[in-house]
Structure formats: structure tokens, C-alpha cells
């Protein structure tokens, strides 16, 4: 099995890529729109600098080279939720190229090469199941800033693809590039998969799988498509290059359309936007801001946990404990009762338990009380958000107390 992944990531900006409309999720349909994202005649795009900064941050965190000059291009295709009839993306001169994401820790760890990171705008959303016999279009998402992270075809199993995606998600959350929420569409995955004989160097004909809304779904879809292609080859049939849709309910893939090549999109430079030029000084500042975060949230977290004596908890396990007082929660070599848990602080969607100090209120009803629980190296391990056993409070800057 040969796998390459294309990951589309919504950037954590308050406004869209080329207009000042809000990117807030859950607004009424077509509420966050303007002449630019509705593609009304005469409306011109203006680039969001904050989106460029976040895109560069993601690229640096993945070890990429961010180029001083990149070019936006029009990707031409028709779909009802694409009002312009083209998408503003990047083609032959992307923002960044040549990164690497390790699949495991330690020197010489195997990993996946990153081919490119480029910027583009999101399309709207087609809704087919709300009105019987009709499809609806919501353009709130149209123009939302995206990066597309394209890997080289270095993955050889569905399990490794899952590891890659989970590590990538941690990096994106750790560097605050995106909330990477698959349920809300902030992170979407297209998987390219092909088969070849053992020992062969030439790549086989690939198919692209879409419509996967979880990492486990990606893994299962890859296994199913791999089995389908192997069966075709063993029967002496040819694998057709096409786009496949994953049906999680039935656990099957089905053809959607023939797979397009780049020339089918008739790319050409976007005439309404000049080339994106970034000075070496700006790039140096952004690169330094990433600093030690470069692809190391895993190692940093483990070092901080080791120093602080905290043990990470899966969110699922925390919920089980928090909702059932009396269960035991591990902390180092000892245990604490969930009823007296006091406070849990969260980072990267991973939860950490802290035993409250005697002077702190057992329920930590005030954010200030939360601050008294954070000492020394624990600050390195924890984000400034606090969660009670039976409710939520926000600590934020109080954790610096």
C-alpha cells in the first residue's frame, strides 16, 4: 500500500482570507457573507495578513522552507457552492515546501516528508439532506482561510496514516494555527492510495478517497480501498484513477467521478492579487516565534510532565471519572478521589489532574483559586484553562499567580 495525504486545515483567524467577514462557526446560513465571498461583480479580494502568518507558522512547525515570494492562482471548476466559478489557491509557487513529520520520537525516527504547504480559500457548503428533493447552499464558509498540507507518498499502512494525522493535529493545535476540529470541518482529509507489487519501485494508479470525517474513518477507508485494488489486480483488471467516496455506514467506498489532473483546472496567476512577497526580516521573526515548537509538542509535553509529576489523562477517561464521584484517578504513584479532584487543566485537548493545595477551596470555585495550583514546571505542561470535576471555570492569566 502506498499512501499520500492531503490535509485541508482552516486557520484560526477571526475573518476570512480575502474579506472582513466573520469565520465564526454555527452562524445562520449565509449570514457571514459580503460582495467578495458572494462573488458579486466588481468586488476585489484583499489578503488577510494574519492568515499568512498562521500559514507560515504551520509550515515552520513542520520544518518547511517558507519562500519569500509565492503566487496565488485561480483553480477553475464548477460547483454550486463555488460562486466565482474558481477557487483562489496556489499552484506552482506555493508558500512553503520540503518539510518532515516524524511518526515516532527519538533520533533517526521514521517519518513522512511534506511536499508542500499552500494557502487557499474554502468553498461554501452544499446541504443535500435538509429539504426533500432540493439542495441548499450555505456560503458562510466561502472564503475561509485554509492551508493544504500535502505529504509525499511515504506512508505504507493505514495505521501509520492515523499516526501521521494525529501528530499533525497535535502540532496544529499546539502552535494555535487551527482548532483542527473535524466535526466542524476545520480539518479535512483526502487520501490518495495505490498498490504495487512487493519490491517494485514504480507507483501504481492511485485513487483519491473523500468524505472521511474521523481519523478512524480514514484508516478504515484506506483498508477497504486497498483490499478493493488488490482484488482488481489479482483478477487481472486495471485500477481506474478516480475519486472514491467513503460511506461510513456501510463501510464501503464507491466511485464519485474520474480523478482530475492539474491541467483540468486550468490554473493561471490570480490577476486581482499581486505576488505575495515576504521580507527575510518578517520570515525570521515568524520562524523565531515558532522556536522550539517546531514539530516537538510531544517531546516538550513529556519533558514537562516528567518534571511536574503529572500524568496525562485521555478526555474520555476524565469524563468517566468526573461524572462518577468516588472513582479513583491516578496521579503519579498515588491516587485521589474524584469527588475531591479540585481542578484539571487542559492543553492540546489532553487533560492533566492536579491535587489542590490545602489552602485552595476543594471545588476551586474561583479562577483565582485555580492559579494557586500551578507551580514551577507545571506551567510548561499546562494551558491556562481550568475544568472542575462537575463544571468548568476559566483561569487563563490566573494560572500565572
C-alpha positions as CSV (number, residue, x, y, z in Angstrom):
1,X,0.0,0.0,0.0
2,X,1.3,3.5,-0.9
3,X,-0.5,6.4,0.7
4,X,-0.2,10.2,0.3
5,X,-2.4,12.5,2.3
6,X,-3.8,16.0,1.5
7,X,-5.0,17.7,4.7
8,X,-7.1,20.9,4.5
9,X,-6.8,23.0,7.6
10,X,-8.9,26.0,8.5
11,X,-6.8,28.7,10.0
12,X,-7.7,30.2,13.4
13,X,-8.5,33.7,12.1
14,X,-11.5,35.8,13.1
15,X,-12.1,37.0,9.5
16,X,-11.9,35.4,6.0
17,X,-8.9,35.2,3.7
18,X,-9.9,38.0,1.3
19,X,-12.7,40.0,3.1
20,X,-13.6,41.1,6.6
21,X,-16.5,38.6,7.1
22,X,-16.5,36.5,10.2
23,X,-15.3,32.9,10.2
24,X,-17.4,32.0,13.3
25,X,-18.9,28.5,13.1
26,X,-22.7,28.0,13.5
27,X,-24.0,31.3,12.2
28,X,-27.4,31.3,10.4
29,X,-27.0,30.3,6.7
30,X,-25.4,32.9,4.5
31,X,-25.2,35.4,7.4
32,X,-21.4,35.8,7.2
33,X,-21.2,37.0,3.6
34,X,-20.4,40.1,1.6
35,X,-19.9,41.0,-2.1
36,X,-16.4,39.4,-2.0
37,X,-17.4,36.0,-0.8
38,X,-20.6,36.1,-2.8
39,X,-18.6,36.9,-5.9
40,X,-20.6,39.9,-6.9
41,X,-19.3,41.9,-9.9
42,X,-16.5,44.4,-9.1
43,X,-15.7,43.0,-5.6
44,X,-11.9,42.6,-5.2
45,X,-10.0,40.5,-2.7
46,X,-7.7,41.9,0.0
47,X,-5.3,39.4,1.6
48,X,-5.6,38.7,5.3
49,X,-2.1,39.2,6.8
50,X,-2.9,37.2,9.9
51,X,-3.8,34.2,7.8
52,X,-0.4,34.4,6.1
53,X,1.3,34.5,9.5
54,X,-0.5,31.4,10.7
55,X,0.2,29.5,7.4
56,X,3.9,30.3,7.8
57,X,3.8,29.2,11.4
58,X,2.4,25.8,10.4
59,X,5.0,25.5,7.7
60,X,7.8,26.3,10.1
61,X,6.4,23.9,12.7
62,X,6.6,21.1,10.1
63,X,10.2,22.0,9.2
64,X,9.3,23.5,5.8
65,X,11.1,26.3,3.9
66,X,8.8,29.3,3.6
67,X,9.5,31.2,0.4
68,X,9.9,34.9,0.2
69,X,7.7,35.0,-2.9
70,X,4.7,32.9,-3.7
71,X,1.8,33.4,-6.1
72,X,-1.9,33.0,-5.8
73,X,-3.6,31.2,-8.7
74,X,-7.2,30.6,-10.0
75,X,-8.3,27.0,-9.8
76,X,-11.2,26.8,-12.3
77,X,-14.0,24.4,-11.8
78,X,-17.8,24.5,-11.4
79,X,-19.7,23.6,-8.3
80,X,-22.9,25.2,-6.9
81,X,-21.1,26.2,-3.6
82,X,-18.3,28.0,-5.5
83,X,-19.9,31.3,-6.6
84,X,-17.0,32.7,-8.5
85,X,-16.6,29.6,-10.7
86,X,-13.0,29.3,-9.5
87,X,-11.1,29.0,-6.2
88,X,-8.2,31.2,-5.3
89,X,-5.4,28.8,-4.4
90,X,-1.7,28.4,-5.1
91,X,-0.2,26.2,-7.8
92,X,3.4,26.1,-9.0
93,X,4.7,28.7,-6.5
94,X,3.3,27.7,-3.1
95,X,4.0,29.3,0.3
96,X,6.3,26.6,1.6
97,X,7.9,23.3,0.6
98,X,10.1,20.5,1.9
99,X,9.1,19.6,5.5
100,X,9.1,16.5,7.6
101,X,6.8,15.0,10.3
102,X,8.2,12.2,12.5
103,X,5.9,9.3,13.3
104,X,7.8,8.5,16.5
105,X,10.1,10.1,18.9
106,X,13.9,9.7,19.1
107,X,16.9,10.2,16.8
108,X,16.5,8.6,13.4
109,X,12.8,8.1,13.8
110,X,10.9,7.2,10.6
111,X,8.5,9.9,9.3
112,X,6.8,11.4,6.3
113,X,8.2,14.1,4.0
114,X,6.0,17.1,3.5
115,X,5.8,18.0,-0.2
116,X,4.2,21.5,0.2
117,X,2.1,23.8,2.2
118,X,0.0,26.2,0.3
119,X,-2.8,28.7,1.0
120,X,-6.3,28.8,-0.5
121,X,-9.8,29.9,0.3
122,X,-12.5,27.4,1.3
123,X,-15.7,26.8,-0.7
124,X,-19.2,27.1,0.6
125,X,-21.2,24.1,1.7
126,X,-23.9,22.2,-0.2
127,X,-26.6,20.7,2.0
128,X,-28.5,17.8,0.4
129,X,-30.5,16.3,3.3
130,X,-32.4,19.2,4.8
131,X,-35.1,19.9,2.1
132,X,-36.5,16.8,0.4
133,X,-35.9,17.0,-3.4
134,X,-33.8,20.1,-3.1
135,X,-30.2,21.1,-2.3
136,X,-29.3,24.2,-0.3
137,X,-26.2,26.3,-0.4
138,X,-24.6,28.0,2.7
139,X,-21.8,30.4,1.8
140,X,-20.8,31.2,5.3
141,X,-17.7,29.0,4.8
142,X,-16.9,30.5,1.4
143,X,-13.6,32.4,1.7
144,X,-12.5,30.9,5.0
145,X,-8.7,30.7,5.0
146,X,-7.2,27.3,4.5
147,X,-3.8,25.7,4.2
148,X,-3.4,22.4,2.4
149,X,-0.6,20.2,3.7
150,X,0.4,17.7,1.0
151,X,2.6,14.8,2.0
152,X,4.8,12.7,-0.2
153,X,3.6,9.1,-0.8
154,X,5.7,7.8,2.1
155,X,3.0,6.1,4.2
156,X,2.7,2.3,3.9
157,X,-0.2,1.4,6.2
158,X,-3.5,2.7,7.3
159,X,-2.2,2.6,10.9
160,X,0.7,4.9,10.0
161,X,-1.7,7.3,8.3
162,X,-3.6,7.5,11.5
163,X,-0.4,8.3,13.5
164,X,0.5,10.9,10.9
165,X,-2.9,12.6,11.2
166,X,-3.0,12.6,15.0
167,X,0.5,14.0,15.3
168,X,-0.3,16.7,12.7
169,X,-3.4,17.6,14.6
170,X,-1.4,18.0,17.8
171,X,1.1,20.3,16.1
172,X,-1.7,22.5,14.6
173,X,-3.4,22.8,18.0
174,X,-0.1,23.2,19.9
175,X,1.0,26.1,17.7
176,X,-2.5,27.6,17.7
177,X,-2.7,27.5,13.9
178,X,-6.1,25.8,14.0
179,X,-8.6,24.2,16.3
180,X,-8.4,21.1,14.0
181,X,-12.0,20.2,14.8
182,X,-13.0,17.5,12.3
183,X,-16.7,17.7,13.4
184,X,-16.9,21.3,12.4
185,X,-14.9,20.8,9.2
186,X,-11.7,22.6,10.4
187,X,-9.6,19.7,9.4
188,X,-10.5,17.6,6.3
189,X,-8.5,14.7,4.8
190,X,-8.2,13.4,1.2
191,X,-6.3,10.2,0.9
192,X,-4.5,9.0,-2.2
193,X,-3.8,5.3,-2.3
194,X,-2.3,2.8,-4.7
195,X,-1.0,-0.7,-4.7
196,X,2.2,-2.2,-6.3
197,X,4.0,-5.5,-6.2
198,X,6.4,-6.1,-3.4
199,X,9.8,-4.8,-4.2
200,X,8.6,-2.7,-7.2
201,X,9.6,1.0,-7.4
202,X,7.1,2.3,-9.8
203,X,3.9,3.7,-8.3
204,X,0.6,2.2,-9.3
205,X,-2.6,4.0,-10.4
206,X,-4.0,6.0,-7.5
207,X,-7.4,6.7,-6.3
208,X,-8.5,9.6,-4.0
209,X,-10.8,8.9,-1.1
210,X,-13.0,11.7,0.2
211,X,-15.9,12.1,2.7
212,X,-14.0,10.8,5.8
213,X,-14.9,12.6,9.0
214,X,-12.7,10.9,11.6
215,X,-9.2,9.5,11.8
216,X,-10.5,6.0,12.4
217,X,-12.7,6.6,9.3
218,X,-9.6,7.4,7.3
219,X,-7.9,4.2,8.5
220,X,-10.9,2.0,7.7
221,X,-11.4,3.7,4.3
222,X,-7.8,3.1,3.3
223,X,-8.0,-0.6,4.3
224,X,-11.2,-1.1,2.3
225,X,-9.9,0.7,-0.8
226,X,-6.6,-1.2,-0.6
227,X,-8.5,-4.5,-0.5
228,X,-10.6,-3.4,-3.5
229,X,-7.5,-2.5,-5.5
230,X,-5.7,-5.7,-4.6
231,X,-8.7,-7.8,-5.7
232,X,-8.8,-5.9,-9.0
233,X,-5.1,-6.6,-9.7
234,X,-5.4,-10.2,-8.7
235,X,-8.2,-10.6,-11.2
236,X,-6.0,-9.1,-13.9
237,X,-8.2,-5.9,-14.1
238,X,-7.0,-2.3,-14.2
239,X,-7.3,0.2,-11.4
240,X,-9.0,3.3,-12.7
241,X,-7.8,6.7,-11.5
242,X,-10.9,8.2,-9.9
243,X,-12.3,9.8,-6.8
244,X,-14.0,7.5,-4.3
245,X,-16.5,8.4,-1.6
246,X,-16.3,6.7,1.8
247,X,-19.6,5.5,3.2
248,X,-19.1,5.1,7.0
249,X,-22.5,3.5,7.5
250,X,-21.9,0.6,5.1
251,X,-18.1,0.5,5.4
252,X,-17.7,0.8,1.6
253,X,-16.2,3.1,-1.0
254,X,-18.0,4.0,-4.2
255,X,-16.8,5.9,-7.3
256,X,-17.8,9.6,-7.5
257,X,-16.1,10.8,-10.6
258,X,-12.9,10.5,-12.6
259,X,-9.9,11.9,-10.8
260,X,-8.9,15.3,-12.2
261,X,-5.3,16.2,-13.2
262,X,-3.9,19.7,-12.6
263,X,-4.3,20.7,-16.2
264,X,-8.1,20.1,-15.9
265,X,-8.3,23.1,-13.5
266,X,-6.6,25.5,-16.0
267,X,-4.6,27.2,-13.3
268,X,-3.3,30.7,-14.1
269,X,-2.0,33.5,-11.8
270,X,-4.7,35.4,-9.9
271,X,-4.9,38.8,-11.7
272,X,-6.6,40.6,-8.8
273,X,-3.7,39.8,-6.3
274,X,-0.1,40.6,-6.7
275,X,2.6,38.0,-5.8
276,X,2.9,37.5,-2.1
277,X,6.3,38.9,-1.1
278,X,7.6,38.4,2.5
279,X,10.8,40.0,3.6
280,X,13.6,38.0,5.2
281,X,13.2,40.0,8.3
282,X,9.5,39.1,8.6
283,X,10.2,35.5,8.0
284,X,13.0,35.4,10.5
285,X,10.6,36.9,13.1
286,X,7.9,34.3,12.4
287,X,10.4,31.5,12.4
288,X,11.8,32.6,15.8
289,X,8.3,32.8,17.2
290,X,7.8,29.1,16.4
291,X,11.2,28.4,18.0
292,X,11.3,25.2,20.0
293,X,7.7,24.4,19.0
294,X,9.0,23.1,15.7
295,X,7.4,19.6,15.5
296,X,8.2,19.0,19.2
297,X,4.9,19.3,21.1
298,X,5.2,15.6,22.0
299,X,8.7,15.8,23.5
300,X,8.1,19.1,25.2
301,X,4.9,17.8,26.8
302,X,6.6,14.6,28.1
303,X,9.6,16.6,29.5
304,X,7.2,19.0,31.3
305,X,5.1,16.1,32.6
306,X,8.2,14.3,33.9
307,X,9.4,17.4,35.7
308,X,6.0,18.2,37.2
309,X,5.0,14.7,38.2
310,X,1.7,15.0,36.3
311,X,0.2,12.1,34.4
312,X,-1.9,12.8,31.3
313,X,-5.4,11.6,31.1
314,X,-7.4,10.9,28.0
315,X,-10.5,13.1,27.8
316,X,-12.8,10.0,27.7
317,X,-11.2,8.7,31.0
318,X,-11.6,12.1,32.6
319,X,-15.3,12.3,31.7
320,X,-15.8,8.8,33.2
321,X,-14.2,9.9,36.4
322,X,-15.7,13.3,36.6
323,X,-19.2,12.0,36.1
324,X,-18.9,9.2,38.7
325,X,-17.6,10.6,42.0
326,X,-15.9,8.0,44.1
327,X,-13.8,6.5,41.3
328,X,-10.1,6.8,41.6
329,X,-7.9,9.0,39.5
330,X,-4.2,8.2,39.1
331,X,-1.6,10.9,40.0
332,X,2.0,9.6,39.9
333,X,2.2,6.7,42.3
334,X,-0.8,7.7,44.3
335,X,-4.5,8.2,43.8
336,X,-7.0,10.9,44.6
337,X,-10.7,10.7,44.9
338,X,-12.7,12.2,42.1
339,X,-15.0,14.0,44.5
340,X,-12.0,16.0,45.7
341,X,-10.3,16.3,42.3
342,X,-10.4,20.0,42.6
343,X,-9.2,21.0,39.2
344,X,-8.0,19.7,35.9
345,X,-6.0,21.8,33.4
346,X,-6.1,21.1,29.7
347,X,-3.6,21.5,26.9
348,X,-3.8,20.2,23.3
349,X,-7.1,18.6,24.3
350,X,-5.2,16.4,26.7
351,X,-6.2,16.6,30.4
352,X,-4.0,16.8,33.4
353,X,-5.0,16.2,37.0
354,X,-3.8,18.4,39.9
355,X,-4.2,17.8,43.6
356,X,-5.5,21.1,45.2
357,X,-3.3,22.6,47.8
358,X,-4.8,22.7,51.3
359,X,-5.5,26.4,51.2
360,X,-7.4,26.1,47.9
361,X,-11.1,25.5,48.0
362,X,-11.9,21.9,47.3
363,X,-14.2,22.8,44.4
364,X,-12.0,25.6,43.1
365,X,-15.0,27.7,42.5
366,X,-12.9,30.8,41.6
367,X,-10.5,31.2,38.8
368,X,-8.0,32.8,41.2
369,X,-8.0,29.6,43.3
370,X,-7.1,27.8,40.1
371,X,-3.9,29.9,39.9
372,X,-2.7,28.7,43.3
373,X,-2.5,25.2,42.0
374,X,0.1,25.8,39.3
375,X,3.7,25.8,40.4
376,X,7.0,25.6,38.7
377,X,7.4,23.3,35.7
378,X,3.7,22.5,35.7
379,X,3.2,25.8,33.9
380,X,5.2,24.4,31.0
381,X,2.9,21.4,30.7
382,X,-0.5,23.1,31.1
383,X,-2.6,25.6,29.2
384,X,-4.4,28.3,31.1
385,X,-7.8,26.7,31.1
386,X,-9.3,25.0,34.1
387,X,-12.0,22.4,34.3
388,X,-13.8,21.4,37.5
389,X,-14.9,17.8,38.2
390,X,-18.5,18.9,38.0
391,X,-18.3,22.1,35.9
392,X,-16.0,24.5,34.1
393,X,-14.1,27.6,35.0
394,X,-11.7,29.7,33.1
395,X,-8.4,30.5,34.7
396,X,-6.3,32.0,31.8
397,X,-3.9,34.6,33.3
398,X,-4.8,33.5,36.8
399,X,-2.5,30.5,36.3
400,X,0.4,32.9,36.4
401,X,-0.3,33.6,40.1
